[in-house]
Amino acid sequence: MSMDLESRLSARVKRIKISATKEMPMIAAQVGGCVSLGQGIPSFKTPAHVVDAVARALRDDPAAGKYSLQPGMPELRRAAAELLRVEKGLPADAEREVAITVGGMEGLLCAMLTLVGPGDEVIVPEPFYPSHVEQVLMAEGTPVFAPLRRADWGLDVDAVAARITPRTKAVIVSSPHNPTGAVFAKADLLSLAELALRHNIFVICDDTYDALTFDGQTAFSLASLPELRHLLVGVFSFSKRFALTGWRVGFLWAQEPLLAQMLKIHDAAAICAPTVSQIAALASLTGPQDVFAGFKAELEKRRNLICGRLDALPRFSHIRPAGAFYVMARADLPVENSRELAIRLIREAKVITIPGGAFGPGGEGHVRLSFGADEPEIETACDRLAAWSATL
């Protein structure tokens, strides 16, 4: 970049960076022949009934290719509100408290830009999802890291409490958790809610992976707590659960006065979520659900596969994930840092992983592996990891 251009850029854009999740595949593209355990993309194709619904709408409904209402299609907002009522006991008002966004990411950004400004602090449990931090920085706030418990990647409420100051505006929480796959204990989340209420702190609840839990357990959501709702922003996504990553559609919940403010950001940034994507999301919510149960069962099988393969690698250790589709693998290898390890794995083993240090200090010494890929890809990647580590 020329010095002249750099001097003319905003301070905001200079504070943020592209995540390692996007960077590692770009490095791998230069190498070629790599198999990916990197970016969190479920391998499942868009279900046939969703494809059919979108194709039918594009053929028969002239409105399918036009803007929807700014907060989203009314029928999709009603379906999303019903999902919240059934799964979280949240009596959402579809017209006043639910908005459809361009993926969960835009929903998160609407929350950040509405709640956070210069001098405000946002507590981020770490290891963290990098975009949470970049969005705090984009809002000109200050991320404050609260380490997770290292023994189980659990939420350490005492660590959160120790970092609350008069400048604390919000805390962000995501369970099941990216990048660790941890499902936070209900007792810890209840304690976090008590903290938020005591200090009048907003809670940004990123429930992107809320339905992807294993071993018969469910993830407790702070959205289910009536006493917290005046301080809560719930962010939800169709990407992972419904395998709609490329469709870019999610939704927000907040009480009407706060949602109305977030809709200003949404209007300025996007106008509305893509209408065809909203049609896909509606078909996902209202069509056959067995296909999505099948996705979850397949991901649990893949979790078992990759953990079994890691157990057989003497130089790697891990905490078995209870949700999402990630595992943080700790590497006992002669490398300087996790970035160096991830790049060597690309160049020497031809396996894409994400360096743990990209998720914060607690992730250093690890690489994050995604088991969103299909079983043959996971097997191939693990074969390559085993062969490579045996040479060291």
N, C-alpha and C positions, 0 to 999 in steps of 0.2 A: 504494500500500500504506500502511495506517495505521502511524503510528509505534509504536503498541502492538503490532501484529502483528509488525513488523520486529524489535522488541526481544526477541520470544519465539521467533524462528526460530533453528535451529541454526547454528553457525558454518560447518558443512559446506555447507549449502545456500546460504549467502550467498557462498561461494567459487566456485560454479559458475554457468554461464549456459547458456541455450539457444543452439545453434549458429546461425551465419548461414545454414547450409544449410536450416534450418527457418524462419528469420526472413524470408528474401527471398521465398519463396512466399506468406507471409502478407501482406507488403506488396503483392505483385502481385495478390493476391485483391481488394484494395481498389481497384486500378486497373482491372482487368478487361482481357480481350482479349490477354493476354500469351502468348507462346510460351516454353517453358522449355528452357534449357540449364543448369539449376541442379542440383537434387538428383540423386544417382546412382541412377537407377532404369532398368534396361533395359526397353525398350518391349514386349518379348515377353510374350505371355500364357502362363499356365500350360499346359504341353504336354498334349495330349489324353490321352495314356496315364497321366499323373499324375492328371488330373481323374477319369478312369475308375476308377483304383485307389482313390482316396479315396471316390468315390461308392459303389463296390462294398462297401468296408469299412463305410461308414456304414449301408448297407442290411443287410448280412449278418453283421456282427461286432459284438455288443453291447459289446465292449471298446473299440471305436473312439471312443466318446464319453466314455470314462472316463480316469482317471489311468493313465499307464504306470508302470513301475518308475521310481524316482527318477532313476537315471542314464540312463534311456532304454530304448526297446524293444531287447531283446537282438539281434533280427535286424538292426536298423538299426546298432547298435554294431558288429556283425560286418561289415556292408557298409562302414562307415566305416573300420574297421581294414584291410579288404582294399584300399580306395582308398589308404590310407597306404602299405601294403606295395608295391603296384604302382607308384605314382607317385613315392614318395619313398624307397623302400627301407627303410621304417621298420617293423620287425616288431612292430606294436602288439598288445598283449593286449586284446582287445575287452572282456573282463569287468573287468579291473583298471585299464586305462589310457585308456579312452575313455568320455566322457560326452556325452550330447546336451543342448544348451542352447537357450535362447530366443534364437535368432540368435547370430551371432558376438559381438554386443555383450554379451550376458549372459556369454558365455565370457570375454571380456576383463575384465568387471567382477569375475567370480569370481577371476580371476588377480590383479587389482589389490588387491582387498580381502583376499586371502590373503597376498600377499607384502609389501604396502606399508602403512606406518603413519606416525605423526607423526615427523618428522625424517628419514625416508627420502627419497632422491633417485632419480628415474627419468629416465634420459637419453632424450630424444625428438628424433630427427632432424627438422629443420624446413626448409621448410614441413611442417606436421604435419596429421594427421587430427584435427580439434578434439576429438572424443570421447575420444581417447587422453589428452589433457591434462585434460579435465574429470574423467575417471575417476581419474587420479592425485590430483587435488585432492579428489575425493570420498573417497578413501582417506586423506586428510590428509597426503599426501606432497607433495614439491616437484618439479615438472617442471623439468628442466634441458635447454635447447635446444642442439643441435649442428647447425649449418647444413649443409645439403647443398651439394655443389659447384654453383656457379651456372652453370657452362658447360654442364653436361649433367644437372643434378639428381641426380648420382650420390652414393652414400654416401661421406662424407668420414670415414674411420676415424681420421685424426689429430685431427679435431675432436671425435670421440667420446672418444678417449683423453685429450685435454686437459681433459675435463670430469669425469673419474672422480675421486672423493674417497672418503675412508673411509665416507661416508654413502650412497654409491651402492649401491642395492639391485638395480636392473634396468635394462635397456635394451629399448626396444620397437622392432621393425623390421617393416616391411611392404613387400613387393616381389612383384608390381607395386605401385606406390606411389600412394596417394591423398594429395594432390591432383595430383601432377605427371605421373602415368602412366609414371614411370621404372621400368625393370627394373634392379635393382642388380647390378653385376658380381659374378660368383662369387668372384673374387680379393678383392674388398672384403668380402664376407660371410665368407669364410674368415678374413680378418684380424680382423674383428669377433669371430668365435668364439674366436680366440686370446686376444683381450683379455678376453673374458668368463671364459675358463678361468683366465687368469693372475690375475685379480682376484676370482674366485669370485662373479661377477655373474650373476643370472638374465637369460635372454633370453626376452622375450615375443614370439613370432613370429606376427604377424597375417597369415595367408595367405588372406585373403578373396578376393583377385583372382588366386590362383596359377595358374589355368588360362587366364586371359585375357591371352595374349601374342601378338604379331603378328610378321610378317616371318619366320616359320619358327623363331623362337627359343623357348626355354623358360626359365622362371624357376627359378633355383637356390634351394632352400629349406634353411634351417638345420636343419630337422627331419630332413634326410638324414644328419646327422653323428652317428655313434654316440658319440663322445667328449664331445659337448655335452649329451646327453639328460638327464643328472642335473640340469642347470641350465635346461632348456628347458620352456616351456609353448607348445604349438602350438594356435592358434585358427583354426578353419576355418568356412566359411559356405556354406550352400546358396543364399544370396540372389542373388548376382550371376551365378555360373556357370550355375545351374540356373533362373534367373528366378523365384525363390521369395521375393522381398523381403517380400511381405505375409504369408507363412506363418510367418515368424519362427522359423527353425530353423537351428542350426549345431552344431558339436561341438568338444570339447576333447580334447587329448592331453597327458598328463604321466605320469611314472612314478608307480607306485601310492601311495607315501607322500604325495606332493604332491597328487595328484588327490583322495585321500581328504579332505584338508583343504579343497580347493576345493568339494567336494561339500557341505560344511557350509553354505557361502554359497549355493550353488545350492538347497539344501533350504529355507533360510530365505527366499530371495527368490522362488522360483518353484515349488517342489515338483518339477515336471518340465516339460519342454517339451510344448506341446500335442500330444496323441496324433494328431489328424488331420494335423498338420503333419509329424510323424514318419513317418506313412504316405506323405505326399507326398514326403518326402525319400528314403524307401526305394525308392519307385517311380522316382525320378529316378536313383538309383544302379544299380538292377537292371534297368531297362527299356531301350528302344532309346536308344543314345547319339548317333545321327546328328543328332537334333534339336539337341543341345547343340553339336555341331561346327558346325552351321549358324548357331547364335547367334554363335559366335566369328567365323566368316567374315563375317557381316553386320556385326559391330562393327568388323572391320578395314576393310571398305568405308566405313563411316561415319567412321572415323578418317581415311582418305584424303580423304574429301569435306570434312570440316571443316578439315583442314590446308590443303587446296587453296584453300578459300575464305579462310582467314586469310592465306595467302600473297598474295592479291589485295587485301588491305586494308592500305594504306600506313601506317596509324597503329597497327597491331598487329603484334607479333612473337611467336614461340613456339619452344619446343624440341619437336620431334616426339615424341609419346609412343610407347613401345614396348609398353605394356600397359595394363590397366584400361580405363576409357573416359572419361578426363579429359585436358584439355590446359589448361595455364596460359598464358593470353594476356597478354603485356605490352602495356600501352596507353600510347602517347605522346600524351597528351591533357591539356588544361588543366583538370585536376581536382585537388582537394586531396589525396584519398586514394582507396583502392580501394572503400571503403564508399560514398563519395559517387558514384563512378563507377557502381557496381552499382545504386544507387537511381536515378540519372539514366537508366540503361539501361532500367530498369523503367518509369519514368514517361514518358520521351521516345521510346524506341525500342520499348517493350513487349516487351522480351526479358529473361528472368530469367537472371542469372549469379550467381556467388558471389564476394564480394570476397576478393581474395587475402590481404589483411591478416588475415582470419579464420583463416588457416592459419599465422600466425606472421610475424615481421618479414621473412623472406625472400620472402614472398608479396606484400608490399606493392608496389603499382604494377601488379599483375596482377588479372585476374579468371579464375576457374576456369570452364571450359565443359565440360559433360558431353555426350558424343555417344552416350548411351544412348537418346536420342530417335530416332524413325524419320527416314528421309531427307527426306521433305517438311517435317517440322518443322525439321530442321537447315537446309535451304535457306531456309525462310521466315525463320528467325532470322538467318541470315547476310545475307539481303537487307535486313532491317531494320537490322542493324549497319552495313552498307555505306551505306545511305541516311542514317542518323543521323550517322555519322562524317564524311560528305561535307559536312554543314552546319556543321561546326565550324571 
